[in-house]
């Protein structure tokens, strides 16, 4: 089953704090993606793009534009759990 995102917050240090429907909470560092995925570099070069993050209607993806998105299963698996 694909995890559904209940809520997310953006931090100024390129980190997402994400809460899933099952109550699991993680901190996902987008900086790693910025450093390794070319499309993600726009988050640092396009002023105002970072705070434009949105949750898709299925609640399985956080996206910024047509080129930059993070699937919920990636965030769930690779995020650092928050107690």
C-alpha positions in Angstrom: 0.0 0.0 0.0 1.3 3.4 -0.9 1.6 5.6 2.2 -0.6 8.7 2.2 0.7 12.1 3.5 -1.5 13.7 6.1 0.6 16.9 6.6 3.9 18.3 5.7 6.0 21.3 6.7 9.0 22.9 5.0 12.0 24.0 6.9 14.5 26.7 5.8 17.3 24.1 5.8 15.9 22.1 2.8 14.1 19.6 5.1 10.6 18.3 5.0 8.8 17.2 8.1 6.1 14.8 7.0 3.3 13.1 8.9 1.6 10.1 7.3 -2.0 8.8 7.8 -0.6 5.9 10.0 0.9 8.5 12.4 4.5 7.8 11.2 6.6 11.1 11.1 9.8 11.6 9.3 12.3 14.4 8.5 13.4 14.1 4.8 16.5 16.0 3.7 15.8 17.4 0.2 19.4 18.7 0.1 20.6 15.2 -0.8 18.3 15.3 -3.9 19.4 18.8 -4.7 23.0 17.6 -4.7 22.4 14.6 -6.9 19.4 15.2 -9.1 19.8 18.0 -11.7 16.1 19.1 -11.7 16.1 19.6 -8.0 18.8 22.2 -8.2 16.1 24.7 -9.3 14.9 24.7 -5.7 18.1 26.7 -4.8 18.3 28.8 -8.0 14.7 29.9 -8.5 13.7 32.4 -5.9 10.5 31.5 -4.2 10.2 27.9 -5.5 10.9 26.1 -2.3 7.8 27.5 -0.4 5.6 26.6 -3.4 5.5 22.9 -2.4 2.1 21.3 -2.8 0.5 17.9 -2.0 -1.1 16.2 -4.9 -4.8 15.2 -4.7 -4.0 11.5 -4.1 -1.8 12.6 -1.1 1.0 10.4 -2.4 3.4 13.0 -3.8 4.8 16.4 -2.8 5.7 18.5 -5.8 7.0 21.9 -6.8 6.5 22.0 -10.5 6.3 19.5 -13.4 10.0 18.5 -13.0 10.4 18.3 -9.2 8.4 15.9 -7.1 8.9 13.4 -4.2 6.8 10.3 -4.0 5.4 9.5 -0.6 6.9 6.0 -0.5 10.4 7.5 -1.0 9.9 10.0 1.8 8.5 7.2 4.0 11.4 4.8 3.3 14.3 7.3 3.4 13.1 9.9 5.9 14.6 9.9 9.4 11.9 8.9 11.9 10.8 11.5 14.4 9.6 10.2 17.8 
